[in-house]
Structure formats: structure tokens, C-alpha cells
Amino acid sequence: MKIGILGTRGIPNQHGGFEQFAEFVAPALVARGHAVWVYNSSLHPFTADSWKGVTLIRGKDFEDKIGTAGQFLYDLNCILDARKRNFDVILQLGYTSSSVWSRLMPRDAVIVTNMDGLEWKRSKYSRPVQLFLKKAEKWAVTGSDRLIADSKGIQDYLAGKYQKPSTFIAYGATIFTEPDATVPGSYGLSAYGYDMLIARMEPENNIETILKGHQASRSDRKLILIGNHKNKFGSLMKERYADHRTLFLGPIYDLPALNNLRHFSRLYFHGHSVGGTNPSLLEAMASQALIMAHDNIFNRSVLEEDAFYFSGPADISSFLDRQPDKGQYQRFLVNNNEKIRDCYSWEHITGLLDDCLREALRQEGSEGTK
């Protein structure tokens, strides 16, 4: 198949979950014999024409000049270019700034869209923006030939809201097998002497809940936060909570370093509450982190009984006051590694995606709609 992947800022990943997904599955699809193109923002620091066998197309991106509106123009530029490429399948990762252009999608390509999470529920957005995102979600559903849901919760939501089936394909992860105890030291930390959190600095990721709970506890361990804190909310959190045991390290994209930090943490917090299956959660599981997650359907569907859960700061502080020892919960770590191996390995995820794209192309071709 000739596959075009839209909706990311580009690969290799310098941004977030969909970029991480594309970084792993695009080369894997090439290895399976497909020709794959990924659209990269013109602002992406990687400027070569290809990466691991994947052809890269640079789409003009004005976000550095005009802010959020630039994302819409970037997606438009990518879609207009895709009309010239004769793709068999277009895999669209997300819909926030692209579904407004859905009528411009190539008519001779099968459109498969990963629907992401419930974007309109994100508290960082104003009421008008939330209303727009509800519209954008509907446009993405009606403008796609096949939908992908990255969690069972999203799959159930799409079936209930739109009476439209979707294929469940989560993110993936690779089991971490080469721990290096010297890595925490390069960040001024000692192995198993700190707790950590990796997330975008947004309210719905329960950043402040975790910070309040940690600071209210009697624990003397440091809490490190990894993620870009230079947005409005992140700056506010740093101003309020940064101290000798609460460290804002900023974004880190070095995967071996992240895996080691996760592996040697005492407790890993996962506060995401809106999206589907989050890639940072899977990577924490694959790194043998002991996890305390926000209590919601998305996190429970992945972790099941192999984690601790919180709803408010008091849950966190009371748990930390018990001085939990990671060594006592090896069963959690082993079970989560088994989930990664059986359900969330990149090989397994790529196989599901390959089957989905092939079936979508066969089905649309047999129905004569393309």
C-alpha cells in the first residue's frame, strides 16, 4: 500500500503521543513492504528527506508566527499536498485542526482516522472552543471511512454517540531491559529516592492534584516533573510549587534516559483523565515503574488491578505517608510487563494497524465508493 500519515508535527518525535506513534509504526510498516510518507512540520528540526525508510514531506507551518491558527494552515497544506500523491490510504492521527478541511481530502484515498481522546472535555479550552471541538469530532467521524479508537472507553463512546464502529488499536511500548543506575545521578537524583510525573502541563492531567498531595505528605523524597512547563499553566505550577523537593526538569525526549528515570523511581504518577490509552503510561509499565494513576475508565482499562489510584490530593498524601516500598509490589510490575508483551508491543500494534488499513482498503474498494 501507499500510505500517507497526516496529523503529526513530524518524526522523529519532538512533541507528543501521535508523533511517538508515527515514529514507531511508520518504519515498521515500511519493513512490512509498504511505502510510507509522513508529513513533517517545516518547523521540525529534522530536515532530511527520509528517516528509517519513511519518506518525509515538509508541510509549511506558520504556528511560530500566528500561534494556534498556524496548526489549521499546516493541516490544510498537508491535505492539499496529499491530493497530488495518489495514496491508497491516508492515516489521519487526530482531528482537532484537520477535520475542518475534511471535504478537501483526496477522494480516491481511503481515510482512516485515529480519534484520539475526548478533546472537547479538556478544561484548558474555553466554552466556544469546546463547542468547536465537538463539531470537529463529528466532522472527523462523518468524513472518515474507518475509525480507530486507542482505548476501549473511546470505542464505547463512538459507538454510543455516533452509532459507528471503530477498531481498537492502542499505542505501543517496548519492554525496558537495560537499566543503568548511573542515569538518575546525572539529574541530581539517587536510585529509588524520588517520585516522578511525565505529562503535558495541562489541568486535566491533574498536575496540581499530584503536587498538592505530594507536598502535603510527610515524604522527604523529591518529585520530578518532566514536560514543557513554559506555557501559562505550567509556569503557574512552577511558581506555586517549585522548591527543594519539587523539581521541574522541562521536556526530555531521550527515550533511554526517560526509561531509566522511570525504572529507578520509587513511585510514578499518571494523572491523565481525558484521553484514551496514553503512551507515557505504557512506557512507564514497560519500564517497571510502580504506578499511581488517576482513577478513571481509561487508566483502569489498561492497568486493571496492577496500580494504585487517586481521585484527590488526600489519596496521594495518605498513600505516601505509608512509605510504600516498590520492592513489595513486584507482582504489579510483572503483570504490567506481561500486558505490554501480550497487548501493547509495537510489533502487535503494527500488526493490528496493518490489518486495519488493508481491510479498510479492501472494503472501500469492494463497495466501489472510492
C-alpha positions as CSV (number, residue, x, y, z in Angstrom):
1,M,0.0,0.0,0.0
2,K,0.9,3.6,-0.4
3,I,0.2,5.1,3.0
4,G,0.3,8.8,3.9
5,I,0.3,9.7,7.6
6,L,-1.1,13.2,8.5
7,G,-1.8,14.9,11.8
8,T,1.6,15.0,13.5
9,R,4.3,17.6,13.8
10,G,6.7,15.0,12.4
11,I,9.2,12.3,13.1
12,P,11.5,11.6,14.9
13,N,9.3,12.6,17.8
14,Q,9.9,16.1,19.3
15,H,6.3,16.7,20.5
16,G,3.9,14.1,21.9
17,G,1.9,10.9,21.6
18,F,0.9,10.8,18.0
19,E,4.4,11.7,16.9
20,Q,5.7,8.8,19.1
21,F,3.1,6.5,17.4
22,A,4.2,7.6,13.9
23,E,7.9,7.2,14.9
24,F,7.4,3.5,15.6
25,V,4.7,2.4,13.2
26,A,5.8,4.2,10.1
27,P,9.2,2.4,9.8
28,A,7.5,-0.9,10.9
29,L,5.0,-0.6,8.0
30,V,7.9,0.0,5.6
31,A,9.5,-3.2,6.9
32,R,6.2,-5.0,6.1
33,G,6.6,-3.9,2.4
34,H,4.5,-0.7,2.3
35,A,5.6,2.7,1.0
36,V,5.0,5.2,3.8
37,W,5.1,9.0,3.7
38,V,4.9,11.1,6.9
39,Y,4.2,14.9,6.9
40,N,6.6,16.9,9.0
41,S,6.2,20.5,10.0
42,S,8.5,22.9,8.3
43,L,9.5,23.9,11.9
44,H,10.7,20.4,12.8
45,P,14.4,20.4,13.5
46,F,15.0,17.2,11.4
47,T,15.4,18.3,7.8
48,A,16.3,15.2,5.9
49,D,14.0,13.8,3.2
50,S,13.7,10.4,4.8
51,W,14.0,8.6,8.1
52,K,14.4,4.8,8.5
53,G,12.9,4.2,5.1
54,V,10.0,6.6,5.6
55,T,9.7,9.4,3.1
56,L,9.2,12.8,4.9
57,I,7.2,15.7,3.3
58,R,7.7,19.1,4.9
59,G,4.4,21.0,5.2
60,K,4.5,24.7,5.6
61,D,3.8,25.6,9.2
62,F,3.1,29.2,10.4
63,E,2.5,28.3,14.1
64,D,5.6,30.2,15.1
65,K,4.2,33.4,13.6
66,I,0.5,33.2,14.2
67,G,0.1,30.7,17.0
68,T,-2.7,28.1,17.1
69,A,-4.2,29.2,13.8
70,G,-1.0,28.0,12.2
71,Q,-1.9,24.4,13.1
72,F,-5.0,24.7,10.9
73,L,-3.0,26.1,8.0
74,Y,-0.4,23.4,8.4
75,D,-3.0,20.7,8.2
76,L,-4.5,22.4,5.1
77,N,-1.2,22.5,3.4
78,C,-0.6,18.8,4.1
79,I,-4.1,17.8,2.8
80,L,-3.6,19.9,-0.4
81,D,-0.3,18.2,-1.0
82,A,-1.8,14.7,-0.3
83,R,-4.3,15.3,-3.1
84,K,-1.3,15.1,-5.5
85,R,0.2,11.9,-4.1
86,N,-2.2,9.1,-5.2
87,F,-2.1,7.5,-1.8
88,D,-4.1,4.3,-1.3
89,V,-4.7,5.1,2.4
90,I,-4.4,8.2,4.4
91,L,-3.9,7.6,8.2
92,Q,-5.0,10.7,10.0
93,L,-3.8,10.9,13.6
94,G,-6.2,13.2,15.4
95,Y,-8.7,15.6,14.1
96,T,-8.6,18.9,16.1
97,S,-7.2,21.1,13.3
98,S,-7.8,18.9,10.3
99,S,-11.4,17.9,10.3
100,V,-12.5,21.4,9.1
101,W,-10.8,20.5,5.8
102,S,-12.3,17.0,5.6
103,R,-14.1,17.8,2.4
104,L,-10.8,18.5,0.8
105,M,-9.4,15.1,1.5
106,P,-8.4,13.1,-1.6
107,R,-11.5,11.3,-2.9
108,D,-9.5,8.3,-4.3
109,A,-7.9,7.5,-0.9
110,V,-9.4,5.6,2.0
111,I,-9.4,7.9,5.0
112,V,-8.7,6.1,8.4
113,T,-8.7,8.4,11.4
114,N,-7.4,7.8,14.9
115,M,-9.9,9.7,17.0
116,D,-7.7,10.4,20.0
117,G,-9.4,11.3,23.3
118,L,-12.4,13.5,24.2
119,E,-10.7,16.7,23.2
120,W,-13.7,18.9,23.9
121,K,-13.6,17.9,27.6
122,R,-10.2,19.5,28.1
123,S,-10.5,22.2,30.8
124,K,-7.8,24.3,29.2
125,Y,-10.3,25.2,26.4
126,S,-12.9,28.0,26.6
127,R,-16.6,27.1,26.1
128,P,-16.6,28.3,22.5
129,V,-13.5,26.2,21.7
130,Q,-15.1,23.2,23.4
131,L,-18.2,23.6,21.2
132,F,-16.0,23.8,18.1
133,L,-14.2,20.7,19.1
134,K,-17.5,18.8,19.5
135,K,-18.2,19.9,15.9
136,A,-14.7,18.9,14.8
137,E,-15.2,15.5,16.3
138,K,-18.4,15.0,14.4
139,W,-16.8,16.1,11.1
140,A,-14.0,13.7,11.7
141,V,-16.4,10.8,12.3
142,T,-18.5,11.6,9.2
143,G,-15.6,12.4,7.0
144,S,-13.7,9.1,7.6
145,D,-14.1,5.7,6.0
146,R,-12.8,3.9,9.1
147,L,-12.2,5.0,12.7
148,I,-9.5,3.9,15.1
149,A,-10.0,4.1,18.9
150,D,-7.0,4.0,21.1
151,S,-8.9,2.8,24.2
152,K,-12.0,0.7,24.9
153,G,-13.5,3.8,26.6
154,I,-13.2,5.8,23.4
155,Q,-14.5,2.8,21.3
156,D,-17.6,2.6,23.5
157,Y,-18.1,6.4,23.3
158,L,-18.0,6.4,19.5
159,A,-20.5,3.5,19.3
160,G,-22.9,5.2,21.7
161,K,-22.6,8.8,20.4
162,Y,-22.4,8.2,16.7
163,Q,-23.5,4.5,16.3
164,K,-20.3,4.0,14.3
165,P,-17.9,1.1,14.9
166,S,-14.2,1.6,15.4
167,T,-11.1,-0.6,15.5
168,F,-9.3,-0.7,18.8
169,I,-5.6,0.0,18.3
170,A,-3.7,1.4,21.3
171,Y,-0.3,2.9,21.4
172,G,2.7,0.6,21.9
173,A,5.8,0.3,24.1
174,T,9.0,-1.8,24.3
175,I,9.9,-3.6,27.5
176,F,12.9,-1.9,29.0
177,T,15.7,-4.4,29.7
178,E,18.9,-2.4,30.1
179,P,18.7,-0.3,33.3
180,D,21.6,2.0,34.1
181,A,21.7,3.1,37.7
182,T,24.0,6.0,36.9
183,V,21.4,7.9,34.9
184,P,19.4,9.3,37.9
185,G,22.7,10.7,39.2
186,S,23.1,12.8,36.1
187,Y,19.9,14.6,37.1
188,G,21.0,15.0,40.8
189,L,18.9,12.1,41.9
190,S,19.5,8.8,43.7
191,A,18.0,5.5,42.5
192,Y,14.6,4.8,44.1
193,G,15.0,8.1,46.0
194,Y,12.4,10.1,44.0
195,D,8.9,10.1,42.6
196,M,8.1,11.3,39.2
197,L,5.5,12.6,36.7
198,I,5.7,12.9,32.9
199,A,2.9,14.9,31.3
200,R,2.0,18.0,29.3
201,M,1.4,20.8,31.8
202,E,-2.4,20.9,31.5
203,P,-5.1,21.0,34.2
204,E,-6.8,17.8,33.0
205,N,-3.6,15.9,33.7
206,N,-4.2,16.5,37.4
207,I,-0.8,18.2,37.8
208,E,-1.9,20.4,40.7
209,T,-3.7,17.5,42.4
210,I,-0.4,15.5,42.4
211,L,1.7,18.5,43.5
212,K,-0.7,19.2,46.4
213,G,-0.8,15.6,47.5
214,H,2.9,15.2,47.4
215,Q,3.7,18.4,49.3
216,A,1.0,17.6,51.9
217,S,2.7,14.3,52.7
218,R,5.5,13.5,55.1
219,S,7.6,12.0,52.4
220,D,11.0,13.5,52.0
221,R,11.5,12.2,48.5
222,K,11.9,14.6,45.6
223,L,9.1,14.8,43.0
224,I,10.4,15.4,39.4
225,L,8.1,16.7,36.7
226,I,9.1,16.1,33.1
227,G,7.2,18.2,30.5
228,N,7.3,21.7,29.0
229,H,6.3,24.0,31.8
230,K,6.7,27.2,29.9
231,N,3.0,27.5,29.0
232,K,0.7,29.6,31.2
233,F,-0.5,26.7,33.4
234,G,3.0,25.2,33.7
235,S,4.5,28.5,34.6
236,L,1.8,28.9,37.3
237,M,2.5,25.4,38.7
238,K,6.2,26.1,38.9
239,E,5.7,29.5,40.6
240,R,3.4,27.9,43.2
241,Y,5.1,24.6,43.9
242,A,8.8,24.5,42.9
243,D,11.0,24.0,45.9
244,H,13.9,21.9,47.1
245,R,11.9,18.7,46.7
246,T,9.7,19.6,43.7
247,L,11.8,19.8,40.5
248,F,10.5,21.0,37.1
249,L,13.0,19.4,34.7
250,G,11.3,20.5,31.4
251,P,10.9,18.2,28.4
252,I,13.2,15.2,27.9
253,Y,13.0,13.3,24.6
254,D,15.9,10.9,25.2
255,L,14.0,7.6,25.5
256,P,16.8,5.6,27.2
257,A,17.1,8.4,29.8
258,L,13.4,8.5,30.3
259,N,13.2,4.8,30.7
260,N,15.9,4.8,33.3
261,L,14.3,7.6,35.2
262,R,11.0,5.7,35.2
263,H,12.7,2.4,36.2
264,F,14.6,3.9,39.2
265,S,11.7,6.0,40.5
266,R,10.0,4.9,43.8
267,L,6.5,5.9,42.5
268,Y,5.3,7.1,39.1
269,F,2.3,9.3,38.9
270,H,0.0,9.3,35.9
271,G,-2.7,12.0,36.1
272,H,-4.2,11.9,32.6
273,S,-8.0,11.9,32.7
274,V,-9.4,12.9,29.3
275,G,-7.5,11.0,26.6
276,G,-7.5,7.3,25.7
277,T,-4.6,4.9,26.2
278,N,-1.7,7.2,26.9
279,P,1.8,6.3,25.5
280,S,3.6,7.6,28.6
281,L,1.6,5.2,30.7
282,L,2.5,2.3,28.6
283,E,6.2,3.3,28.7
284,A,6.0,3.5,32.5
285,M,4.6,0.0,32.6
286,A,7.3,-1.2,30.2
287,S,10.0,0.4,32.4
288,Q,8.8,-1.5,35.5
289,A,7.6,1.7,37.3
290,L,5.3,1.4,40.3
291,I,2.3,3.4,39.2
292,M,-0.3,5.6,41.0
293,A,-2.9,6.7,38.4
294,H,-5.9,9.0,38.3
295,D,-9.0,6.9,38.8
296,N,-10.9,6.8,35.5
297,I,-12.0,4.3,32.9
298,F,-9.1,5.0,30.6
299,N,-6.4,4.2,33.1
300,R,-8.2,1.3,34.8
301,S,-8.9,-0.4,31.4
302,V,-5.1,-0.6,30.9
303,L,-3.7,-1.0,34.4
304,E,-6.6,-3.0,35.9
305,E,-5.6,-4.1,39.5
306,D,-1.9,-3.6,39.0
307,A,-1.6,0.0,40.2
308,F,-2.7,2.4,42.9
309,Y,-5.4,5.0,42.1
310,F,-6.1,8.5,43.4
311,S,-9.1,10.9,43.0
312,G,-7.8,13.8,45.1
313,P,-4.7,15.1,47.0
314,A,-5.7,13.3,50.2
315,D,-5.4,9.9,48.4
316,I,-1.9,10.7,47.4
317,S,-0.6,12.2,50.7
318,S,-2.1,9.3,52.8
319,F,-0.5,6.7,50.5
320,L,2.9,8.4,50.6
321,D,2.7,8.6,54.4
322,R,2.6,4.8,54.4
323,Q,6.1,4.9,52.9
324,P,5.4,2.3,50.2
325,D,8.3,0.2,49.2
326,K,8.5,-0.6,45.5
327,G,10.0,-4.0,46.2
328,Q,6.8,-5.1,47.9
329,Y,4.8,-4.8,44.7
330,Q,6.8,-6.9,42.2
331,R,3.6,-8.6,41.2
332,F,2.3,-5.3,39.8
333,L,5.5,-4.8,37.8
334,V,5.5,-8.3,36.4
335,N,1.8,-8.2,35.4
336,N,2.2,-4.9,33.7
337,N,5.2,-6.1,31.7
338,E,3.1,-9.1,30.6
339,K,0.4,-6.7,29.4
340,I,3.0,-4.8,27.3
341,R,4.3,-8.1,25.8
342,D,0.9,-9.5,25.0
343,C,-1.2,-6.5,24.1
344,Y,0.9,-3.4,23.7
345,S,4.1,-4.3,22.0
346,W,4.9,-2.3,18.9
347,E,5.0,-5.5,16.8
348,H,1.5,-6.3,17.9
349,I,0.2,-2.8,17.4
350,T,1.7,-2.5,14.0
351,G,0.1,-5.9,13.0
352,L,-3.3,-4.6,14.1
353,L,-2.8,-1.4,12.2
354,D,-1.6,-3.2,9.0
355,D,-4.7,-5.4,9.2
356,C,-7.0,-2.4,9.7
357,L,-5.6,-0.5,6.8
358,R,-5.7,-3.5,4.4
359,E,-9.3,-4.3,5.4
360,A,-10.3,-0.7,5.0
361,L,-8.9,-0.6,1.5
362,R,-10.5,-3.9,0.6
363,Q,-13.8,-2.9,2.0
364,E,-14.0,0.5,0.3
365,G,-12.7,-0.9,-2.9
366,S,-15.3,-3.7,-2.9
367,E,-18.1,-1.2,-2.2
368,G,-17.0,1.0,-5.1
369,T,-17.1,4.1,-3.0
370,K,-13.6,5.3,-3.8
